[in-house]
């Protein structure tokens, strides 16, 4: 829903910029360009946050020993905040400790490290 709203705002800002430029009002064109630049930055920031969130979900699922880390990443990508809430409720709970063999983080209660396979 948020992505559609942002695309709509971007289209509205670009239409405003085109209408103002036809009237050759320099101040209006400059304000529309600034508005368009802000919305462009906002869209890029949201995309970057989504990518960072997807990477975090994949790493967290792998470190918790979940076999389907890519599927969780896809679920969060498609459903957004609702998928993240579902993931946070469903993922295995417990303390994360450092593996003595490979140095990656794993669940304390797991029998073996999901990264290197050692106990």
GIBEL-V716152 format. One record per residue. N is the residue number from 1. PHI is phi in degrees with one decimal (NA if undefined). Layout:
n: {N	N}
phi: {PHI	PHI}
//
This chain:
n: {1	2	3	4	5	6	7	8	9	10	11	12	13	14	15	16	17	18	19	20	21	22	23	24	25	26	27	28	29	30	31	32	33	34	35	36	37	38	39	40	41	42	43	44	45	46	47	48	49	50	51	52	53	54	55	56	57	58	59	60	61	62	63	64	65	66	67	68	69	70	71	72	73	74	75	76	77	78	79	80	81	82	83	84	85	86	87	88	89	90	91	92	93	94	95	96	97	98	99	100	101	102	103	104	105	106	107	108	109	110	111	112	113	114	115	116	117	118	119}
phi: {NA	-66.8	-64.5	-65.7	-64.8	-67.4	-64.3	-62.9	-64.2	-65.0	-64.8	-64.0	-66.6	-69.7	-65.9	-63.1	-64.1	-66.7	-67.8	-69.5	-67.9	-65.9	-83.5	53.3	-94.0	-65.2	-67.6	-65.7	-65.7	-66.6	-68.9	-66.6	-65.4	-65.3	-65.7	-65.1	-64.3	-65.0	-67.3	-62.8	-64.0	-63.6	-64.8	-63.2	-65.1	-66.4	-63.8	-63.9	-64.8	-63.9	-64.5	-62.4	-64.5	-63.8	-64.3	-63.1	-62.2	-63.5	-66.7	-65.9	-64.1	-66.1	-69.9	-90.4	80.3	-81.0	-73.0	-106.2	-66.2	-68.6	-64.5	-65.3	-63.1	-66.1	-60.5	-66.9	-65.6	-76.8	-98.1	72.8	-63.5	-64.1	-64.5	-64.7	-63.9	-62.0	-61.0	-64.5	-80.0	-92.9	-62.8	-62.1	-95.4	152.3	-79.4	-97.6	-125.0	-87.6	-70.2	-74.2	-89.7	-108.2	86.4	-81.5	-85.2	-145.8	-68.2	-65.8	-84.1	-72.0	-72.7	-142.1	-73.0	-71.7	-88.2	-110.7	85.5	-81.6	-81.0}
//
